[in-house]
Amino acid sequence: MMKYAFLVAKNLMRSKRRTLLTISSIAVSIFVFAALSSVPAVARQILGDTASSLRIACHNKAGLAYPIPEAYRSKIVATPHVVAVVAESWFGGIYHDVNDQFPNLAVDPEQVQAMWPDWGISDEAYSQFTKIRTAALVGPETMKRFRLHVGQQVTLRGTYYPFNVTLNIVGVMGGKSPPNFLLFRRDYLSEAAHDQGTVDNMWVRVDQSSSVPEVIASLDEQFANSPAETQSESEGAFLGNFMNNYKIFFQIAQGLGLIVIFTIGLVAANTAAMSIRERRAEIVVMRAIGFTSRTILALLLAESMLIALLGGIIGCGTAYALFKIFSFNANVLGPFGTLALPTSVAIEALGAAATIGFLSAFVPARSAAQRNIVEGLRAVV
Amino acid sequence: MAENRMIEVDRVSRVYLRDQFEVHALHEVSLQIPAGTFAAIMGPSGSGKTTLLNLIAGIDQPSNGRVAVGGDEIGGLTENELAEWRSRHIGLVFQFYNLIPVLTAFENVELPLLLTHLSKAERREHAEIALRLVGLADRLDHYPRQLSGGQEQRVAIARAIVTDPTIIVADEPTGDLDARSAEEILNLLVELSRRFHKTIVMVTHDHRAERYVDLIYRLDKGVLIGSEPGGLAADGKAAVEPRAS
């Protein structure tokens, strides 16, 4: 089939402007599709990654906006199968500008490394974090986004809290899926806030995954009928509940992506029909010479699919590059992850592009390829 | 003589259905064209010339009767088999050349060779020879729009002969050309017939063409009304035995 490649290439260059515009329109639609599909896909991926997590989130039964007493920590630590507990409070500060929002949290430093070994915190950075009261650990995307560096002093402006915090970056978090947020020490926050001994939630790590249900039941039972009853849930369930807030957005995003693909499919079909109609005379002559209708159909579909795949690759490449370069994603998924173009979405997008290419050309190509030669020649000879 | 018959058309009829009406394009036509003959099919518009040519070229199938070319019965072949057969046995020349505008002269001539098993180098060699034969060795990289009508028709003839087909069929090959170019094309076809012993069947309105062919068949209203030797036969250069149906 390679000997036919020059025919495909020549026909693609027949109307450079039309080819370019078709590729561009498919590229834009695939970019929109890939960008919109990436958000829910990354969310699903994060939930999948945490499905077997040993971590439990313990928070106020009334909701995340309500704190729980810091004193619960000692009871939780004493619960069987619990190996680490980290109290956490949401600071919600901004860096410089109101648009510079990113997740920042205050945590008890003692067991951070034991709680999140998957965050790739180096021993040196962790040692600094435990020693320096104003220390901060930052996710790599946030470091890149604000062009921060280790050793830099940063001031976060309080939004929820009526004060600012000035922090020293002592390390960058890493690992396979590094978080995008900034961690600093809760003792620093508590002192500045004159805190009355409350935290937003407790992260609890258990010894093995089979212990998760037992510990969840045990924790909630311990704090039942107290002024601050708790609701404990596995990390996956906790993130899932949090992401449910975005469910409508995810569905709208996916719906819009499909609408864009469908619309561009119609445009591509019209373009393909026009392009093939213009060449019906040539097609009938090729068939008279001895090209079979199957070969003609394959050539026409190859052209259309090549255009669509080029558009798809450009669209996916643009989405990948923009996610990488601008990191405009920092808050899309809150504190849970960084938006990127998942491989599954890239494959889906390229599959959508190939489908557009195939379906848009199939009907006019088959019609032209199967046209009666005598009738066709009568029109052209 | 029978073994010398390149084309045999035996009691062939062709009926088309146009809307609900039957159109009898050919009726019981029989003829034999010996190998190496340059034959012309002549007649007024609507006489069935092109229909007969299409049947000989395997582009169309008869409603009745049989067509054999080079000993191959083409009546029972499927569409794909016919396409494959045409690619090996038929060289087509059209009135309006029908070159692919985005391909160069060389690429247009190479086109039928894509259907063969020749290597790229062999295809190049064959296409160059064909273009040299029609006198366009210096126009390999020209696009159809950069050629005159006569030159375009020469490229079309090169495309028709490049696979060394059993027969060449030409439908009004001079119909779109001025007198001088038409004469050049007819001379080229005569040369192919004489020098390379190609069997050529040409449909034409052009009475000047009568001087260039061995044999003339005359059709009227779908019926073969007669045949006669052409100018070449009169010169004693062709040995043909015309036979009316």
Interface residues (C-beta under 8 A of the other chain):
Chain A: K3 Y4 F6 L7 K10 N11 M13 R14 A281 E282 V285 M286 R287 A288 I289 G290 F291 T292 S293 R294 I373 V374 L377 R378 V380 V381
Chain B: T50 N54 A57 I59 D60 E79 N80 A83 E84 W85 R86 S87 R88 I90 L92 F94 Q95 F96 N98 I100 P101 V102 L103 E107 L111 P112 L114 L115 K120 R159 D171 E172
